Amino acid sequence: MKKLEDIKKVAVLGTGTMGPGIAQSFAIGGYEVCMYDRSVPAMEKARSILHSSLITFAEEGMIKQEDIATIFKRVSFSETLEGAVAGADFIMETIVENREAKAELYTQLDKILPDDVYIASNTSFLNTFEITPERRLPYTVIAHWYAPPQLIPLVEVVRNDKTVPEVVNAVMSILNKSGKTPVCMNKFVPGYIVNRMQMILNQEVFYLLDNGYCTAEDIDMAVKASFIPRAMVLGLVQRFDFTGLDTSANNFKNKSYVMPEQNYHPTALFEHVDKGELGVKTGKGFYDYAGRSTEEVLAKRDKQLFEVFKIAKKLMSDLV
């Protein structure tokens, strides 16, 4: 079995929304990275996005200006799957969220990888353990990143009932070395931790919008000025201690809150989708980004997130 110090090369499979940022994180962590995608244009775009992001990191003081070239050189690109995984110790799969596509990839990987290569999937909701070849399960985890992955610290690491503890520990250490904040889940549940929380919030967001209670801007301002910054200090569970567990228990007993139906259809969302207003990538969604390029909008978002997570890192290291 590979030890932590044996992990030198990471193969990132998939160069879509998440791939470049994940590759960047590993490269900053000192690992050699090879990226692969079936689409050559997608790989070229990933190369450009990666380099642009490293420049932003240097501007924000997260890396040294003179280290950009060194980090960038750690990332290579392969037009074949075999070339990408050759010599890789750790596979980070981040292809399209499609069960059949992932199953096909894992079948291919099973044929060409040595027995002791670690495999992780960035799947958002699929139980990839069900489509992983049996003999690979001891070396397999889910490692779920959040966008933008080069900035958001969290990675949810999920083990299956056959994952070897040493593999989990090694993956957690690799992520820590790459500047991430991993949390370990003992078993799979759809949505993991954060997506399950977000799905509940999503239902309420669209319920409020669809019924005309407030605007999108009102919702965003309300949460930015209340529980979101508070959560940086008290999270979602510790806040109960400060509210008082008796008070929280009474809130549940009173049943003053009724959730929208689980099959709620978000009209406000689909109206935008039907118009082709898909958000930043099309220049308009709930907000209007007209007159600015995607790169400009992403750069501004990233710079603001840098400020938030600089403070977050300080707070997380000094708990209440």
C-alpha positions in Angstrom: 0.0 0.0 0.0 1.2 3.5 -0.9 2.2 5.7 2.0 1.6 9.5 2.1 5.1 10.2 1.1 4.7 7.9 -2.0 2.1 10.2 -3.5 3.9 12.4 -6.0 1.6 12.6 -9.1 -2.1 13.4 -9.3 -4.2 12.8 -12.4 -7.2 15.1 -12.7 -9.7 13.7 -15.1 -12.1 16.3 -16.5 -11.3 19.9 -17.3 -14.8 21.5 -16.9 -15.9 23.9 -14.2 -14.0 22.2 -11.4 -11.0 20.6 -13.0 -8.6 23.6 -13.4 -9.1 24.8 -9.8 -8.6 21.3 -8.4 -5.5 20.9 -10.5 -4.2 24.3 -9.3 -4.7 23.4 -5.7 -2.7 20.2 -6.0 0.0 22.0 -8.0 0.3 24.7 -5.3 0.5 21.8 -2.8 3.7 20.6 -4.6 2.2 17.7 -6.6 2.8 17.0 -10.2 -0.5 17.0 -12.0 -1.7 15.7 -15.3 -5.1 16.8 -16.7 -7.2 14.9 -19.2 -10.4 15.6 -21.1 -11.8 14.1 -24.2 -12.1 17.6 -25.6 -8.9 19.3 -26.7 -10.5 22.7 -26.8 -11.7 22.2 -23.2 -8.1 21.4 -22.1 -6.8 24.5 -23.8 -9.4 26.6 -22.0 -8.5 24.9 -18.7 -4.8 25.8 -19.3 -5.8 29.5 -19.8 -8.1 29.6 -16.8 -5.4 27.9 -14.6 -2.7 30.5 -15.6 -5.1 33.4 -15.1 -6.1 32.1 -11.6 -2.4 31.8 -10.6 -1.9 35.4 -11.5 -4.9 36.4 -9.3 -3.4 34.3 -6.4 -0.1 36.2 -6.8 -1.9 39.5 -6.8 -3.7 38.5 -3.6 -0.5 37.4 -1.9 -1.5 33.8 -1.8 1.6 32.8 -3.8 4.7 34.6 -4.8 4.8 36.2 -8.2 8.0 34.3 -9.0 6.4 31.0 -8.2 3.7 31.3 -10.9 5.8 29.7 -13.6 7.0 26.9 -11.3 3.5 26.0 -10.2 2.1 26.2 -13.7 4.8 23.9 -15.0 3.7 21.2 -12.5 0.5 20.8 -14.5 0.7 19.0 -17.8 -2.1 17.9 -20.2 -2.7 14.6 -22.0 -4.9 13.9 -24.9 -5.2 10.2 -23.8 -6.5 8.7 -20.6 -3.5 6.3 -20.6 -1.1 9.2 -20.8 -2.8 11.1 -18.0 -2.7 8.3 -15.5 0.7 6.9 -16.3 2.7 7.0 -13.1 -0.1 8.6 -11.2 -0.5 7.7 -7.5 -3.8 9.5 -7.0 -6.7 9.8 -9.4 -9.1 12.8 -9.0 -12.1 12.2 -11.2 -14.2 15.2 -12.0 -16.0 14.4 -15.2 -19.7 15.1 -16.1 -22.2 14.1 -13.4 -23.5 11.1 -15.3 -23.7 7.6 -13.9 -23.0 5.8 -17.2 -20.1 8.1 -18.1 -18.5 7.6 -14.7 -19.1 3.8 -14.8 -17.4 3.7 -18.2 -14.4 5.6 -17.0 -14.0 3.4 -13.9 -14.1 0.3 -16.1 -11.3 1.8 -18.2 -9.3 2.8 -15.2 -9.6 -0.6 -13.7 -7.9 -2.1 -16.7 -4.9 0.2 -16.8 -4.2 1.3 -13.2 -1.9 -0.6 -10.7 -3.7 -2.1 -7.8 -2.7 0.4 -5.2 -3.6 3.7 -6.9 -5.9 5.9 -4.8 -9.1 7.0 -6.6 -11.5 9.9 -5.6 -14.6 11.2 -7.3 -15.8 14.8 -7.1 -19.4 13.6 -7.7 -22.0 16.0 -6.3 -24.7 13.4 -5.6 -24.0 10.0 -7.2 -23.0 7.1 -5.1 -19.9 6.2 -7.2 -19.1 3.3 -4.8 -21.9 1.4 -6.5 -20.2 1.6 -9.9 -16.6 1.2 -8.7 -15.0 -2.2 -9.4 -15.1 -4.3 -6.2 -11.3 -4.7 -5.9 -10.8 -0.9 -6.1 -13.1 0.0 -3.2 -10.4 -0.3 -0.4 -8.5 2.5 -2.2 -11.5 4.6 -3.2 -13.2 7.7 -1.6 -15.4 10.5 -2.7 -13.7 13.9 -2.4 -16.4 16.5 -3.0 -15.0 20.0 -3.7 -17.0 23.3 -3.9 -16.7 25.9 -6.6 -14.5 27.8 -7.1 -12.3 24.8 -5.9 -9.1 26.8 -5.8 -10.7 29.2 -3.3 -13.3 27.4 -1.2 -11.4 25.5 1.5 -14.0 22.7 2.1 -13.6 19.2 0.6 -16.0 16.6 1.9 -14.2 13.2 2.0 -16.6 10.2 2.1 -15.4 6.7 2.8 -17.2 3.5 1.9 -17.4 0.5 4.2 -14.3 -1.1 2.6 -12.1 2.0 2.4 -8.8 1.3 4.2 -8.3 3.9 7.0 -4.8 4.6 5.8 -6.2 5.7 2.5 -8.7 8.1 4.1 -5.9 9.5 6.3 -3.6 10.0 3.3 -6.3 11.7 1.2 -7.1 14.0 4.1 -3.4 14.8 4.4 -3.0 15.4 0.7 -5.9 17.9 0.7 -4.5 19.6 3.8 -1.1 20.0 2.1 -2.9 21.5 -0.9 -4.5 24.2 1.2 -7.9 22.6 1.7 -10.0 22.0 4.8 -11.3 18.4 4.5 -14.0 16.9 6.6 -14.5 13.1 6.8 -17.9 11.4 6.4 -18.2 7.8 7.6 -20.7 6.8 5.0 -22.4 8.1 1.8 -25.6 10.1 1.9 -26.8 12.0 -1.2 -25.7 15.7 -1.0 -23.2 15.1 1.8 -23.2 17.9 4.4 -23.3 21.3 2.6 -25.5 20.4 -0.4 -28.1 19.0 1.9 -28.2 22.3 3.8 -28.2 24.3 0.5 -31.1 22.3 -0.9 -33.3 23.2 2.1 -32.3 26.9 1.6 -32.9 26.6 -2.1 -36.5 25.5 -1.5 -37.1 28.5 0.7 -35.4 30.9 -1.7 -37.7 30.0 -4.6 -40.8 29.8 -2.4 -40.2 33.4 -1.3 -39.5 34.6 -4.8 -42.3 32.7 -6.5 -44.9 34.0 -4.0 -43.6 37.6 -4.3 -42.6 38.0 -0.6 -39.4 39.7 -1.5 -36.8 40.2 -4.3 -33.6 38.2 -5.0 -31.6 41.3 -3.8 -33.6 41.4 -0.6 -32.9 37.7 0.2 -29.2 38.1 -0.5 -28.9 41.3 1.6 -30.8 39.6 4.5 -28.6 36.6 4.7 -25.4 38.5 4.2 -26.3 40.8 7.1 -27.3 38.0 9.5 -26.7 34.2 9.8 -24.1 33.8 7.1 -21.4 36.0 8.8 -22.6 34.7 12.2 -21.9 31.2 11.0 -18.3 32.0 10.5 -18.1 32.2 14.3 -20.8 29.8 15.5 -21.4 27.5 12.6 -24.9 25.9 12.5 -24.7 23.6 15.6 -22.7 25.6 18.2 -25.2 28.5 17.8 -27.8 26.3 19.6 -25.6 26.5 22.7 -25.8 30.2 22.6 -29.5 30.4 21.8 -30.2 27.9 24.5 -31.1 24.3 23.8 -34.4 24.7 25.7 -35.4 27.6 23.4 -34.5 25.7 20.3 -36.4 22.6 21.6 -39.5 24.8 22.1 -39.2 26.2 18.6 -39.5 22.6 17.3 -42.4 21.8 19.7 -44.4 24.9 18.6 -44.3 23.9 15.0 -44.6 27.5 13.9 -42.7 26.8 10.7 -44.0 24.7 7.8 -41.6 23.8 5.0 -42.7 24.1 1.3 -43.6 20.8 -0.3 -40.6 18.6 -1.1 -41.6 18.5 -4.8 -41.9 22.3 -5.0 -41.4 23.5 -8.6 -39.3 26.7 -8.6 -41.0 28.9 -11.2 -38.6 31.8 -10.8 -35.7 29.5 -11.6 -37.2 27.9 -14.7 -38.4 31.2 -16.1 -34.8 32.3 -16.4 -33.6 29.0 -17.8 -36.4 29.0 -20.5 -35.1 32.5 -21.5 -31.5 31.2 -21.8 -30.6 33.4 -18.8 -28.2 31.0 -17.1 -26.2 33.3 -14.9 -22.7 34.6 -15.2 -21.8 32.3 -18.2 -24.6 34.0 -20.3 -24.3 37.5 -18.8 -27.7 37.4 -17.0 -29.5 35.3 -14.4 -31.2 36.7 -11.3 -28.7 39.5 -11.7 -27.6 41.3 -14.8 -23.8 41.1 -15.7 -24.1 42.9 -19.1 -21.1 44.9 -20.1 -18.6 42.8 -18.3 -16.8 39.7 -19.5 -17.0 36.4 -17.6 -13.4 36.7 -16.7 -14.0 40.2 -15.2 -17.0 38.9 -13.1 -15.1 35.8 -11.9 -12.0 37.9 -11.0 -14.1 40.3 -8.9 -15.8 37.4 -7.2 -12.5 35.7 -6.5 -10.9 38.8 -5.0 -13.8 39.3 -2.6 -13.8 35.6 -1.7 -10.1 35.9 -0.9 -10.9 38.6 1.7 -13.7 36.5 3.3 -11.6 33.3 3.5 -8.6 35.2 4.9 -10.8 36.1 7.9 -12.4 32.7 7.9 -9.1 30.9 8.2 -8.3 33.1 11.3 -11.7 32.4 12.9 -11.5 28.6 12.3 -8.2 28.4 14.0 -9.5 30.1 17.1 -12.8 28.5 18.0 -15.2 30.0 20.6 
